[in-house]
Each structure stands twice: as C-alpha cells, then as structure tokens.
C-alpha cells in the first residue's frame, strides 16, 4: 500500500522498501525540490493512517537443479541465505540497497536479486564477483559462481 501511494506521485520511477529506510528513484525529468515534500507528506500520511506497509506476501519456490525446493530444505541454500543475511545485507542496506537470494542450481551458480540503490549500480558487479562470490566460495565449496538476476 505504501509503494502504491508513492507511485501515484509523478516522476517516481522506482521504490525500494528496506527494514528501516525507503529508497525512491526519480525519473530524469523529476526535480527533487518538488518531489521531496510530496514524498515526505505521502510517507507520513501513510504511517499516521495505520495502514500496513506491505500486504501479506506469498512465498516463492527456489529452483535447484531443475527441481523446486521449498524454503531451506536444501542445506546449501540455508547456508547461502544465512551468509547473505548476516554478512552482506547489513552492509548493503547502509547504502540504501538490498541483495536477496533468488536461486542455487546444480552447477553451483548462486543467483541474487539486487534492489534499491544496488540495482543498476556500476560497482554492484564488482561487489558480486569480488566480494560475495569469494566469500560464498570460501565457506561453501559447492558454490562455483554468483550471478545477478
């Protein structure tokens, strides 16, 4: 509901809702001097209304080697998620972004979704390859590479 209200504002092109922050991306023709008061008013009005920020989500299956694996049934997936959640996401969140586990396949490829300021960031590929991939390979031998979704 909050994202829908923010998208009603002209010139808003993307919204990322973090645990304790909101990242808004404007269209090229947008002016921050005009957008800022509209965004702040919309956000404050939403929280004052008592409406939920998100509607209840439906869990999506994780693909592993062509088979659908629900949740953390596959131990390697649980390890990958744990490392991403404890070592990567907090650092990325400080820059207004997020990285979320998407899938792990039989070839050892981990696919991650990049959100917020990480999506489209020029240094995100370097972060994925040099930082996250090296860390996952170190702790989880089954991981061969990390790719963005």
N, C-alpha and C positions, 0 to 999 in steps of 0.2 A: 503493500500500500504506500509506503513512503517513496519508493522509487517511482511509482506511477505518478504521484503528485509532483515529484521533481522533474519528470519527463514532460509534464504539462508546461513547463517554462520554456519559452522559445530559446533557441541556441544551446540547449543542453544536449550533448551527443552521447554521453556515457555516464553511468553511475556505478560506483563500487561501494558496497556497504561492508565495512570491517567491523570487528567486535566493538571497537571504541572510536571509530572515525568513519567519515564519509568522504570519498573522493569523487569529485564532479569534473567531467571533461566537457569543455565547451566547443561549439563549432567555430570554425575560423572567423566567421563574421560576428561572433559574440564579443561583448565588451564586459570585462569583469566588474567595472564600476557600476554597470546596470544590473548584472546578474547577481552579484554578492548580496545585496539587500533582499532580492526576491528569494534566493536560496535560503538565506538565514530565516526569513519570515516563514517560508514553507516548512522548514525543518522544525522550528519552534512550535508552529501551529499543530503540526502532526503530533509532537510529543505531548503537548497540552491536551489534545483530544483524547488521549488514552488508547488510540488505535494501535494494533500490533505493527511492528516494523516489517515483519515477514509473515506471509501465510505459511501454513504447515507444508513442509517440503516432502516429496516422495523420494525415497532412497533409490538410486540408480545402481544397476548391477555393474560389476567390474569385470572386464574381459581379461582372461588369462589363457593363452594358448588356444584360442578359439572357443573355450568353454566359459560359460557365465559363472562367476564366483561371487556369491553374496557376501558382503561385509568383509570380515577378516578371517574367513575360513582358511585361506591360504597363508601359511606362516610368514612367507617372504613379504606378502602385501602388508601384513600387520607391522613388520619391522620397518618397511619403507615409510608407511604412514607415520609411525612413531618418530622416526628421524626427521621427516618433513615437518611434523607438528612441533617438535621440541627444539630443533636446531635451525630450521630455515624460516618458517613462517614468522616467528617473532622479529627477526632481523628485517625481513622484507616489509612487514607491517609498519615499521618505523619510517619507511619511505612512501607509505600510502598505497601499498600493493599487497598482493597475496599470491601464493603459489599453492595449488591444490592437487593432490594425487588424482590422476584420471584412470590409468591402467598400467598393467605389467604383463608383458606377453612372454611366451615360451622361449623366445630368443634372448630374453634378458633385458628388453628395452622397457624403460620406465617412461611413461608419458605424463606430463604435468600440465595443468591449466594455469595460465598466468592471467591475473586480474588486476584491475586498478591501474596504478602508475607503472606496474611491471609489464602490462600489455603494451607492446609496441616500443618499449624502452630499448634503445640501442645497446645498452650494456647487459640486457637480460640474457642474450645468447651466451656471452662470456660467463655470466653468473651460473647459468645452467651447466655449461660444459666444464669449466674450470673449478667451480665451487661445488655445486650439488652433485654432479656426476662423480667427481673424485671422492667425495665423502661417502656416497652410497656404495661405490665400488670397494672402498676400504672396509666398510662394515658388513656389506652383503655381497659375497663373491658371485652370486647368481646374476647380479646387475652387470650388463655389458655397456649400456649407454643410457643417456637421458635425453629425451626429445620434447619439444613444446607441442601442445595440441593447438 
